[in-house]
Amino acid sequence: MSNLRSQLGPQGRAVLDRSSRVQHGSQTGQVDYSPQELDYVIDELRNPKPDLTINKVLGYIYNYIPYIKHEKNLGLVFSSFLNCPVCFGGGGGNSAPPASFEELYPVIEVFKLIADKKLKVSQPTLSVRSFYTIIGRELENFVAYNPFANCWKALPIVCGLFLSNSLRDELYSSVNFFKYGWFFRDWDLKMKKLFVSSLQYSLSRTHAKTVVFLSVASLALIYHRDENVKHYTGKIDDRFMVDVLVDMIFLDERNSALAYRQYFDESPNNPHVETITQKNILQKPVIKHLNKFSFLLASYLSHLKFTEPIDQLIQDTLRKITNFNHTLSQSCSSSIFNSFTASKDSSSLFQSFWFFMKNLLFAEVIIFQGLFTRFLTGNNKSNMNWFSHGDLAIIDRDYRSIALKTIPNLYYLNFILLSIGQGGFDTYNFVYYLSVELALSTGSYFESLTMSLISNYQEINMYPDVLNRDYIMQSKVLFVLGLWENFLQSKTIYNEKFAKEIYNVTKTLADDKRYDNDDLIEASHSVLLFYFANSKNVNLQDCVEYVNLLIKQFPNRISATQLCIAIETIGKQILSNPHPSPPNSRFANSAEEFFFFLLDKCAPIQLGYPITKTEENPNFVSAQPISEIGANSTLHTLKQDKQLDNDIVQENKAKKPKDKVVRDLFPKFKKEYKYEQRLLPETAREAAIVALINLVPYFPISVFTAWVEKIWDLIVKSNESEKEYLVGMLWKVLSDSLDLNRVELAMRWWYDVQQIPQQNHQVAKM
């Protein structure tokens, strides 16, 4: 042994001496006081080496704390972590700054994992009740020692433990309520009280951004939407909370949603792009929990008072969000994601980008919902009686102003909505339709806003070669068309001049010789139909011009049903409100001229020319962010509570005509006629004449029989198959959709003049 000792160096001799002491202690029964593994961990936490990082610290506590067997050891390790300068900076006289928010955020997740693991550990360790008791006691003592310096450090720990409560309750409280239920209820109450009191010290402008951001993140992750947020921050200025949350979500260069800009620096061909985007973008704390932060901000917005400083706060908030969305839109416009097929691209980069965008859209809509909820529920509802009528008028005006500022944000984000499906979702529909309703009531402000959105060259270039290739630009046009469709659905269009301006812009967009996107063209048709249905300023020239456009697009782009609906919508308007023709005209009025124009269009159509466009779902695509407007819905949604002036149907006390060529409404014809039972037209001639037949209920009585005779001439000049189908369609309208005066004329013409049943019987015999 002596030879060995002389050959060893100082460190070797020390190890040899330690081994000898261990052997001697085991022989004599003495306790070994040499440092244990846990001692080294505690020493490392309290006296960190230069190479110790936050991740290493969190790794230590995750691997040790769940398995500690003695209460004293748990208290030592946990308190050592709380005082570790690597994580939380120096306390008291130590001026070392804390780590960044992004570096400290994992404290929340690690303590959730620690709690999860502790709850699942099966080997003998410290009991779960003792574990929670010691952690709670250490936190209370730590905070009480120096509230201003230590409160913010306790928040992420309490948050992480609370996030594990669902597992805790499932494994313990629900299984043995008497042993664990009451204990954990009391523990939760104490920790929530500690959490709330710690927020009062931590959420202050005197603290560094790291402290404030970590505190707000802890609140966002444990806050439930059904709670009153003021229970957490009742003593903190709402303006401070709103400013911090807006900064975290939209403005902060390192932590906010501005991280989307990193997508533009990545290549879809990079094999590591999925890992990069996950680490650098999607796993950032604010982005990872974007919905949580948006719900928290929405809660504060919904509880704001009605004061001038608060109104200014809301205006500033909307301005910041609008600037963010405008920049987002412009950046995406010049990126690889500005493509009609980008949202369907299966590459990791594209999928990650659209996932981010979808979450961003949802988050912003939630925030806007909070703003409008404040108005609708009146968070000050109990105090509304204290407001004068003048005050209420100001509040009402302010919300119209908010609506006008919300609409541009939805305009910039519409490319995201279209990429995930135009059906929208309930929260979006609430925000969209409420903001539109409020904006419509502003009159000229709404008009100037929508025109500026579509005529701003920096946003939209209407030149076909540009617009046809730009997905994001088209999404903006579609959004404006939706706004105009809402305007034209008004019971009374208060500005016919503006309606005419809408018509002039939209008729160009509906021209498929210039624009080639189906959604854009169909949305334009939807807007035009509402114009023809509801405007008092429709003239014959506009009607003829639009019908010519429809005929050019039939049947290659629009279906037979769409053609029928469009012509009936236009025909009802012009037949119900005929204008006298000029003195030298061969027509008595505009209604007669329009009818003969349609006859001239139908007469030369080739017999038996088949319609190749199938009608699996013959619908008009609405310009609004809803799924679809059914082809027959034009007749439903264009109903007017107030009848049109000089409405010939109303004058004769007729029932409103029923929907005609719609598959679900075809009745069984009388058996003795044995007419063709096809539901839809199969040739171009059938479709055109059926569109004309659907106008029969609006024919003036003075020329009713003569005009029906003109349609009959078209029918008999068709081939046998077409004739059989068209006779059945004519009978359906005559028997189902006429008022008493017209039905008398129709039946006399049908049975006595043309004697159609007898003719059909003779043909059947042959």
Summary of the structure (lengths in Angstrom):
residues: 766
radius of gyration: 37.4
end to end distance: 130.2
largest distance: 138.0
contacts: 2390
relative contact order: 0.04
helix: 68%
strand: 1%
